[in-house]
Amino acid sequence: MTTAHRPTLEAVAARAGVSRATVSRVVNGSTTVAEPIREAVNRAVAELGYVPNLAARSLVTQRTDSIALVMPEAATRVFSDDQVFPGIIRGVSQELEAADKQLVLMLAGSPAGHHRVERYTTGRHVDGVLFASLHGADPLPGTLARLGIPVVCSGRPLGDVPVPYVDVDHVGGVTAAVHHLIDSGRRRIATIAGPQDMVAGIERLTGYRTAVAAAGLPELVAVGDFTRESGGAAMQRLLADHPDLDGVFAASDLMAHAALRTLREAGRRVPEDVAVVGFDDIETAAYTEPPLTTVRQPIVELGRRMTRQLLRLAAGETIEPVVMLPTELIRRASA
C-alpha cells in the first residue's frame, strides 16, 4: 500500500462514527474511552488496515516505545564466542518483546562510538537506557539520569553514580570457588583476574583475595581481560612465576578454557596436578577437556531483571536501587 492510499485517522473516524480525536485517543492507548466506542474504533482499524504513524504518535505521547541497550564494547567482542553478551541481549529482548517495546542495540567500543551513543540517548530517541559491560567511571549513565531519562545498569557503576543496577553476587561466588579448591587440598591457588576497570573484575579479585587471606594462603595473581587470549597469556605468566601452583580460579570461563589448554601444553594434568575453576557457566563449559567446574551466574535472568526494572522506572514507579542475583558453584571434573 502506498502512502497516498494509506488509511487515515479521518477514515477510521468516519467508519467508526466517532471524532478524529477519539480515534487518536484509542490508538494511543488512552483508557478514558468507553469500551463500546473503543471496540468500534478497533474494529474500524482492523477493517481498514490502518497503521499508526509512529512519528506522529511519539509527538503526542512523548514516548518512542524503544529502549536502548548500550554496551561499551567493540562488535568483535560482543559477537565473539563469549556467551555472556548474547545471554544478556536475549534476556533484554524477551522482556521488551513481552512489553511490546523495541530494542535498540548500541555498541560503543571507541571514543567516536561513545559520543554517537551519547548524542542519540540524550536526544531522547528512546524511553530509557540499559547499560551493560561498563568500563571505568563512565559519566554517561549519570548524565542521562540527571536529564530525567530512566537508566538501569548491569553491575554497580564505578564512581559516584547514583543510578539503579542489577548485579550478581561476584564475591560470594568466588569465595565458594576458592573454598572448593581449598577443601580439595590445594594450597598454592592462583587467580587469573578480570580487568580492573570493570566492577566484575574488581569484585571477583576481591572475593579471591578475601578467601585466600582467610585461609592463610599466598596471593598468586595475573590479570586478564575476560578473553580467551588473555587467559592463555596469564596462565603462562603464572606458571613461570609460580611453577608449584596447584589450583587456579579464572574470573571467566573463556580465560579458564585457555588456562586448561596452556596447562595441558605444559604437561600439567587437570585436576591431578592443577585444579581449575571458572566463572560464568557458559554453554561450552560442560564440553571442555576435562569439563569445567565453574560459578554459574544467571546471565539471561540478569538481562530480564534489569529490563523489568527499567520498564517500571519508565512507567513512573519507585524501584529498588539495587537487585542482587545469586550465583551457584557447578562442580565438574576440572576441580
TORMINU-748068 format. One record per residue (C-alpha): x, y, z. Coordinates in steps of 0.25 Angstrom, whole numbers, padded with zeros to 4 digits, always signed. Layout:
XYZ/...
END
This chain:
+0000+0000+0000/+0006+0014-0004/+0006+0025+0005/-0005+0032-0003/-0014+0021-0001/-0011+0018+0014/-0024+0019+0022/-0024+0032+0031/-0030+0035+0045/-0041+0042+0038/-0045+0030+0030/-0045+0022+0043/-0053+0032+0050/-0063+0032+0039/-0064+0017+0039/-0066+0016+0054/-0075+0028+0054/-0067+0036+0064/-0058+0048+0064/-0043+0048+0060/-0039+0052+0074/-0046+0039+0079/-0039+0031+0069/-0026+0037+0073/-0028+0034+0088/-0031+0020+0085/-0019+0017+0076/-0010+0024+0086/-0015+0015+0098/-0024+0024+0106/-0032+0017+0116/-0043+0029+0117/-0051+0024+0105/-0063+0015+0107/-0061+0001+0104/-0072+0000+0093/-0066+0012+0086/-0052+0006+0087/-0057-0007+0081/-0063+0001+0069/-0051+0008+0067/-0042-0004+0068/-0052-0011+0058/-0051+0000+0048/-0035+0000+0049/-0035-0015+0046/-0045-0014+0034/-0037-0002+0028/-0024-0007+0031/-0020+0006+0038/-0005+0006+0043/-0002+0018+0053/+0008+0028+0049/+0019+0025+0059/+0026+0038+0058/+0013+0046+0060/+0009+0037+0071/+0022+0040+0078/+0020+0055+0077/+0006+0053+0084/+0010+0043+0095/+0025+0047+0097/+0028+0032+0096/+0037+0025+0086/+0033+0011+0091/+0048+0008+0089/+0059+0004+0099/+0074+0005+0097/+0083-0006+0102/+0097+0001+0102/+0110-0008+0102/+0123+0000+0102/+0130-0011+0094/+0134-0014+0080/+0125-0022+0071/+0136-0033+0070/+0135-0035+0085/+0120-0035+0087/+0118-0045+0075/+0130-0054+0079/+0129-0067+0086/+0127-0060+0099/+0113-0065+0102/+0111-0054+0113/+0107-0043+0104/+0097-0051+0095/+0091-0056+0108/+0089-0042+0113/+0083-0038+0100/+0074-0050+0100/+0068-0047+0114/+0066-0032+0110/+0059-0036+0097/+0050-0045+0104/+0045-0035+0113/+0044-0024+0103/+0036-0033+0094/+0026-0036+0105/+0024-0022+0107/+0023-0018+0092/+0035-0010+0092/+0046-0009+0082/+0061-0012+0086/+0072-0002+0080/+0085-0009+0082/+0096+0001+0083/+0111-0003+0083/+0121+0008+0087/+0135+0001+0086/+0142+0014+0082/+0142+0029+0087/+0135+0032+0074/+0124+0021+0077/+0123+0026+0091/+0120+0041+0086/+0110+0035+0076/+0103+0028+0087/+0103+0040+0096/+0097+0049+0085/+0086+0038+0082/+0082+0035+0096/+0082+0050+0101/+0074+0053+0089/+0062+0045+0095/+0061+0036+0083/+0058+0025+0094/+0049+0024+0106/+0061+0018+0115/+0075+0013+0114/+0081+0000+0119/+0096-0001+0121/+0104-0014+0121/+0119-0016+0122/+0123-0002+0127/+0137+0001+0127/+0143+0011+0137/+0135+0023+0143/+0127+0025+0131/+0119+0038+0133/+0108+0035+0123/+0099+0027+0132/+0099+0039+0142/+0097+0049+0131/+0085+0042+0126/+0079+0041+0139/+0081+0055+0142/+0073+0058+0130/+0062+0050+0135/+0064+0039+0125/+0061+0025+0132/+0075+0017+0134/+0078+0004+0139/+0092-0003+0139/+0096-0017+0139/+0106-0017+0150/+0110-0006+0160/+0115+0007+0153/+0129+0011+0157/+0130+0025+0163/+0119+0033+0170/+0108+0030+0160/+0094+0029+0167/+0087+0020+0157/+0080+0007+0160/+0086-0006+0156/+0085-0021+0155/+0097-0030+0158/+0101-0044+0163/+0108-0048+0175/+0122-0048+0170/+0129-0048+0183/+0120-0060+0189/+0122-0068+0176/+0137-0066+0176/+0138-0069+0191/+0131-0082+0188/+0140-0086+0177/+0153-0083+0185/+0147-0091+0197/+0144-0103+0188/+0159-0103+0183/+0164-0102+0198/+0155-0113+0202/+0161-0122+0191/+0175-0120+0197/+0180-0108+0189/+0189-0099+0196/+0196-0091+0184/+0184-0085+0178/+0186-0075+0167/+0175-0066+0160/+0174-0060+0146/+0167-0048+0150/+0158-0040+0141/+0160-0025+0136/+0161-0016+0148/+0153-0005+0141/+0141-0013+0142/+0133-0016+0155/+0132-0031+0151/+0147-0032+0150/+0149-0024+0163/+0139-0031+0171/+0144-0045+0166/+0158-0042+0170/+0153-0037+0184/+0146-0050+0186/+0159-0058+0183/+0167-0049+0192/+0158-0050+0203/+0157-0065+0202/+0172-0068+0201/+0175-0058+0213/+0165-0064+0222/+0171-0078+0219/+0185-0072+0221/+0190-0075+0207/+0198-0066+0198/+0192-0058+0187/+0197-0062+0173/+0191-0052+0163/+0191-0050+0148/+0181-0040+0141/+0174-0043+0128/+0162-0036+0121/+0152-0048+0121/+0156-0052+0107/+0162-0066+0103/+0175-0060+0098/+0177-0052+0111/+0175-0065+0119/+0185-0073+0112/+0196-0062+0114/+0192-0060+0129/+0193-0075+0131/+0207-0075+0124/+0212-0064+0134/+0206-0071+0146/+0214-0084+0142/+0227-0076+0140/+0225-0069+0153/+0219-0080+0162/+0223-0093+0156/+0218-0100+0169/+0203-0095+0167/+0193-0106+0169/+0180-0098+0167/+0174-0087+0158/+0162-0079+0159/+0159-0072+0146/+0150-0060+0146/+0143-0064+0133/+0140-0077+0126/+0148-0073+0114/+0160-0070+0122/+0158-0083+0129/+0157-0090+0115/+0170-0084+0111/+0177-0088+0124/+0173-0103+0122/+0180-0103+0109/+0192-0096+0114/+0193-0105+0126/+0192-0117+0116/+0203-0112+0107/+0212-0110+0119/+0210-0125+0123/+0201-0122+0135/+0189-0131+0138/+0176-0125+0142/+0171-0127+0152/+0182-0137+0157/+0193-0126+0157/+0185-0113+0156/+0171-0112+0159/+0163-0101+0151/+0150-0093+0153/+0144-0083+0144/+0133-0073+0145/+0120-0071+0137/+0116-0085+0133/+0115-0082+0118/+0109-0094+0110/+0123-0099+0105/+0128-0100+0120/+0122-0114+0120/+0130-0119+0108/+0144-0115+0111/+0154-0125+0114/+0152-0128+0125/+0138-0122+0127/+0140-0109+0135/+0136-0106+0149/+0130-0092+0149/+0122-0082+0156/+0109-0080+0149/+0103-0067+0148/+0088-0065+0143/+0092-0057+0130/+0079-0057+0123/+0071-0054+0136/+0081-0043+0138/+0076-0037+0125/+0062-0039+0128/+0062-0033+0142/+0069-0020+0138/+0059-0019+0127/+0047-0020+0137/+0054-0010+0146/+0055+0000+0135/+0041-0002+0130/+0036+0000+0144/+0044+0013+0145/+0040+0018+0131/+0025+0016+0136/+0028+0025+0148/+0029+0014+0158/+0038+0014+0170/+0048+0003+0169/+0059-0004+0177/+0072+0003+0175/+0080-0010+0176/+0076-0024+0172/+0086-0035+0174/+0084-0049+0168/+0091-0062+0174/+0102-0070+0168/+0104-0085+0169/+0116-0094+0168/+0115-0104+0158/+0124-0116+0160/+0130-0123+0149/+0143-0131+0146/+0153-0120+0146/+0153-0118+0161/
END
